Amino acid sequence: MIKKKVLFVFGTRPELIKLHPVIEVFKKSAQHEVSVCITSQHKELLHDLFEFFSFTYDVDLFVMKPNQTLVSSFIDIMEGLDRYHQVFKADVIFVQGDTTSAFAGALFGFYNNIKVAHVEAGLRSGSLTSPFPEEGNRKMISQVAYYHFCPTEYARINLYKENFTENVYVVGNTVIDTLLNTVKITQKNELNYQTYFQQLGVNFNNRIILTTMHRRENFGAPLLDICAAIKEFSAYCPDAQFVIPVHPNRNGVMIRQQLADCKEALLLPPLAYDNLVYLMNNCFVILTDSGGIQEEAISCNKPILILRDTTERQEVLEVGAGVLVNSDKVLIFNYLKRLFEMPKFYRSMTHKQNPYGDGNASQQIIDIIG
């Protein structure tokens, strides 16, 4: 039997979280030969996932360099994939989401007549500059993809509006596959996780506000406003604790500077994925500009205040689990105040039906690929 050759290309932490369950089902298949290529776009954030998932890859393109631009990283990924193509000639190339790695992988597949499978297809914010460059990347990937694996019906409709009607499938979001398995692990080892965070300074007697900030559009003045809102609410609410994993980019430097004197803001290094899932499952509310966390928070039954002016996860807004607060100090403070002081309002943002599926997306994808 001739096996179908399947290549997975990714470079960031969210991509691995969402591709890992897909890779695993393909590796277990007798009908497929699998190769995994990492670009190392964010390799420093992948190590804990390699360990947690017992994950191995076949080739590392080592594209990241000091002071690298979007253009130079894109070129390096394309050239690296071209070299690896001489070793592994794929029939299908999988990319996920909207990163530089995903766009480069998709375009490389198109140039070499390889069928491109796009996981999490059809997301749209409606603004090419927010988020940047992700919105442009995902729109361009749609132009060259053969398989469009949509997380929701809303994403499918977005593609239909752009005249993509063939090989479009609503399968759910693969992040739910990973999340549900990880929640089971953290619950089984509850005491270990709780002890770990207590040693870091997390006070579970307080109501935890898990906060993440790393988007380009929040660089500069918006981040200053968000930090000001955090300090203002910390002074207002004595039983609130902001727990903030700090991303290793220039946002992180500014966050540390602005919140150094705020004792209710606990600044942590980037968290291993399972630790982040434990916090999501045990916090009171989530304040974030992350796309993936918007999806995961619904499964963890937590209200989400989204630190952006648009979101491609419109389902979060439609079911009432999240609200856009941008970097508006007044909005952030007022919504936190309502969530802390009005139990009925808090309940109105929780216990929502998850629009991202039931954790069976990966199996649906391999069934379709065949």
C-alpha positions in Angstrom: 0.0 0.0 0.0 1.3 3.4 -0.9 1.0 5.8 2.0 -0.1 9.4 1.6 2.7 11.7 2.7 1.5 14.4 5.0 3.7 17.4 6.1 2.9 19.6 9.0 4.5 23.1 9.1 4.3 25.4 12.2 6.5 27.7 14.3 4.5 29.0 17.2 3.0 27.8 20.5 -0.6 28.2 19.5 0.0 26.4 16.2 1.4 23.4 18.1 -1.4 23.4 20.6 -3.9 23.2 17.8 -2.0 20.9 15.4 -0.8 18.4 18.0 -4.1 16.4 18.1 -4.2 16.3 14.3 -0.6 15.2 14.1 -1.3 12.4 16.6 -4.3 11.0 14.7 -2.3 11.0 11.5 0.7 9.3 13.1 -1.6 6.5 14.3 -2.9 5.9 10.8 -1.4 3.1 8.8 -2.4 4.9 5.6 -0.2 8.0 6.2 3.5 8.8 6.4 3.9 11.9 8.6 6.7 14.5 8.8 6.7 17.5 11.1 8.6 20.7 10.2 9.1 23.4 12.8 10.2 26.9 11.7 11.2 28.0 15.2 9.3 31.2 14.8 8.8 31.1 18.6 10.9 28.1 19.6 11.6 29.5 23.1 7.9 29.1 23.8 7.6 25.5 22.4 10.0 23.6 24.7 7.4 23.0 27.5 4.9 21.7 24.9 7.5 19.3 23.5 7.9 17.9 27.0 4.2 17.9 28.0 3.1 16.3 24.7 6.2 14.0 24.5 6.4 15.5 21.1 9.1 15.0 18.4 9.7 16.7 15.1 11.6 15.8 12.0 13.3 19.0 10.9 13.9 22.5 12.4 14.4 25.3 10.0 16.0 27.6 12.6 14.7 30.8 10.9 14.7 33.2 13.9 17.6 35.7 14.0 18.1 39.0 15.9 16.2 42.0 14.5 14.4 39.8 12.0 11.6 41.3 9.9 8.4 39.7 8.6 9.9 39.7 5.2 13.2 38.1 6.1 11.6 35.4 8.2 9.1 34.6 5.4 12.0 34.2 2.9 14.0 32.0 5.3 11.0 29.7 5.9 10.4 29.4 2.1 14.0 28.6 1.4 14.1 26.1 4.3 11.0 24.3 3.1 12.5 24.2 -0.4 15.5 22.4 0.9 13.4 19.9 2.9 11.2 19.3 -0.1 14.1 17.4 -1.6 14.0 15.0 1.4 10.2 14.7 1.9 7.9 15.2 -1.0 4.5 15.7 0.6 1.1 15.0 -0.9 -0.6 17.2 1.6 0.8 20.1 3.7 -1.0 21.2 6.8 -0.8 24.7 8.2 -2.8 26.2 11.0 -4.2 29.7 11.6 -2.5 32.9 10.4 1.1 33.2 11.3 4.1 33.9 9.0 4.9 30.2 9.2 1.4 29.3 8.1 1.4 31.6 5.2 4.8 30.6 4.0 3.9 26.9 4.3 0.7 27.4 2.4 2.4 29.4 -0.4 5.2 26.9 -0.6 2.6 24.1 -1.0 0.8 26.0 -3.7 4.1 26.6 -5.7 4.9 22.9 -5.6 1.4 21.5 -6.4 0.9 20.2 -2.9 -2.6 20.2 -1.6 -2.7 22.7 1.3 -4.9 21.9 4.3 -5.8 24.9 6.3 -6.8 24.2 9.9 -8.9 27.0 11.5 -9.9 28.4 8.1 -12.4 31.2 7.6 -11.6 33.5 10.5 -12.0 37.2 9.7 -11.9 40.4 11.8 -12.9 42.5 8.8 -9.8 44.8 9.2 -6.5 44.1 7.4 -4.6 46.0 10.1 -6.2 44.4 13.1 -4.7 42.0 14.0 -1.7 42.6 11.8 -0.3 40.7 9.9 -2.6 37.9 10.9 -5.7 39.0 9.0 -3.8 39.4 5.8 -2.1 36.1 6.2 -5.3 34.1 6.7 -7.0 35.7 3.8 -4.1 34.9 1.5 -3.9 31.3 2.8 -7.6 30.9 1.8 -6.6 31.8 -1.8 -4.2 28.8 -2.1 -5.7 26.2 0.3 -7.3 23.0 -1.1 -8.9 21.9 2.2 -10.6 24.6 4.4 -11.2 23.2 7.9 -13.4 25.7 9.6 -13.9 25.8 13.4 -17.5 27.1 13.2 -20.4 27.7 10.8 -19.6 31.5 11.1 -16.1 30.8 9.6 -17.7 28.7 6.8 -20.0 31.6 6.0 -17.0 34.0 5.8 -15.4 31.8 3.2 -18.7 31.4 1.2 -18.9 35.2 1.1 -15.5 35.2 -0.6 -16.6 32.5 -3.1 -14.7 29.6 -1.4 -17.3 26.9 -1.6 -15.4 23.7 -2.5 -13.7 21.5 0.1 -15.0 23.7 3.0 -15.8 21.7 6.2 -17.0 22.7 9.6 -15.1 20.4 12.0 -14.9 22.4 15.2 -11.7 23.8 16.7 -8.8 21.5 17.3 -7.9 23.6 20.4 -10.8 22.0 22.2 -9.4 18.5 21.5 -6.2 19.6 23.2 -7.8 21.6 26.0 -10.2 18.9 27.2 -7.4 16.3 27.5 -5.2 18.9 29.3 -8.0 19.8 31.8 -8.3 16.1 32.7 -4.6 15.9 33.4 -4.6 19.1 35.6 -7.6 17.9 37.6 -6.0 14.5 38.2 -2.9 16.3 39.6 -4.8 19.2 41.2 -2.6 19.4 44.4 0.7 19.6 42.4 -0.6 22.5 40.3 -2.1 24.4 43.2 1.2 24.1 45.2 3.2 25.2 42.2 1.2 28.4 41.8 1.1 29.1 45.5 4.9 29.0 45.5 4.9 31.6 42.7 2.7 33.9 44.8 -0.8 33.2 43.4 -3.4 33.6 46.2 -6.4 31.4 45.4 -8.3 33.0 48.3 -8.5 36.0 46.1 -10.4 36.2 42.8 -7.8 35.8 40.1 -7.8 37.9 36.9 -5.7 36.0 34.4 -4.3 38.6 32.1 -2.3 38.2 28.9 -1.0 41.0 26.6 1.2 40.4 23.6 -0.4 41.7 20.4 1.5 44.2 18.2 -1.5 46.5 18.1 -1.2 47.0 21.9 2.4 48.2 21.8 3.0 51.6 23.2 0.1 53.9 24.4 -2.6 51.2 24.5 -0.5 49.1 26.8 0.0 52.1 29.1 -3.7 52.5 29.3 -4.3 48.8 30.1 -1.7 48.9 32.8 -3.3 52.0 34.3 -6.7 50.2 34.4 -5.0 47.3 36.2 -3.6 49.6 38.8 -6.8 51.5 39.3 -8.9 48.3 39.7 -6.3 46.8 42.0 -6.6 49.8 44.3 -10.4 49.6 44.1 -10.9 45.9 44.7 -8.9 44.4 47.6 -9.7 40.7 46.8 -8.6 40.9 43.2 -5.2 39.6 42.0 -4.0 40.1 38.5 -1.8 37.1 37.4 0.1 38.1 34.3 2.4 35.8 32.3 4.7 38.2 30.6 5.4 37.5 26.9 9.1 37.8 25.9 8.7 40.7 23.5 9.0 44.5 24.0 5.5 44.5 25.5 6.9 42.5 28.4 9.5 45.1 29.2 6.8 47.9 29.4 4.5 45.7 31.5 7.2 45.1 34.0 8.0 48.8 34.1 4.4 50.0 34.5 3.3 47.4 37.1 6.5 47.1 39.2 4.8 49.0 42.0 1.5 47.2 41.9 1.6 44.5 44.5 -1.8 43.1 43.4 -0.3 42.4 39.9 1.8 39.2 40.0 4.1 39.1 37.0 5.2 35.6 35.9 7.4 34.3 33.1 5.6 32.6 30.2 3.7 29.6 31.6 3.8 26.0 30.4 0.6 25.2 28.5 -0.8 22.8 31.2 -0.1 25.5 33.9 -1.9 28.1 31.8 -4.9 25.7 31.4 -5.0 25.2 35.2 -5.1 28.9 35.7 -7.8 29.4 33.1 -9.9 26.7 34.8 -9.4 28.3 38.3 -9.4 32.0 37.7 -12.4 34.3 38.1 -12.2 36.3 34.8 -9.8 36.5 31.9 -8.4 39.7 30.4 -6.6 39.0 27.2 -5.7 40.1 23.6 -5.0 36.4 22.7 -7.1 34.7 20.0 -6.7 31.2 21.2 -7.5 32.0 24.8 -10.8 33.5 23.7 -11.7 30.0 22.4 -10.4 28.1 25.4 -12.0 30.4 28.0 -15.5 29.3 26.9 -14.7 25.7 27.7 -13.3 26.8 31.0 -16.5 28.7 31.7 -14.9 32.1 32.3 -16.0 35.6 31.2 -13.5 37.1 28.7 -12.7 40.8 28.4 -11.0 41.2 25.1 -8.2 43.8 24.8 -8.8 44.5 21.2 -11.1 46.6 19.0 -12.0 43.7 16.7 -12.0 40.0 16.9 -12.1 37.2 14.4 -13.7 35.0 17.1 -17.1 36.6 16.6 -18.8 33.5 18.1 -17.4 34.6 21.5 -19.3 37.8 21.3 -22.4 36.3 19.8 -22.9 33.7 22.6 -22.2 36.5 25.2 -19.1 34.9 26.7 -16.9 37.9 25.9 -16.9 41.6 25.2 -14.5 43.9 23.4 -12.9 46.5 25.7 -9.9 47.5 23.5 -7.4 49.4 25.7 -10.1 51.7 27.1 -9.4 52.3 30.8 -13.0 53.1 31.6 -14.4 50.1 29.9 -11.9 47.7 31.5 -12.5 49.1 34.9 -16.3 49.2 34.6 -16.6 45.7 33.2 -14.4 44.3 35.9 -16.5 46.1 38.5 -19.7 44.7 37.2 -18.3 41.1 37.1 -17.0 41.4 40.6 -20.0 43.1 42.1 -23.0 41.8 40.1 -23.4 37.9 40.3 -26.3 38.0 37.8 -24.1 39.8 35.2 -21.2 37.3 35.9 -23.6 34.4 35.3 -24.8 36.0 32.1 -21.3 35.6 30.6 -20.8 32.0 31.7 -22.4 28.5 31.1 -22.5 29.2 27.4 -22.8 26.5 24.7 -19.4 26.1 23.2 -19.4 27.1 19.5 -16.0 25.5 18.9 -17.1 21.9 19.1 -16.8 18.8 21.4 -13.2 17.8 21.0 -13.6 15.6 17.9 -12.2 17.9 15.3 -9.0 16.0 14.6 -10.8 12.7 13.8 -13.1 14.5 11.5 -10.1 16.0 9.6 -8.4 12.7 9.0 -11.7 11.1 7.9 -12.0 13.9 5.3 -8.4 13.7 4.1 -8.7 9.9 3.8 
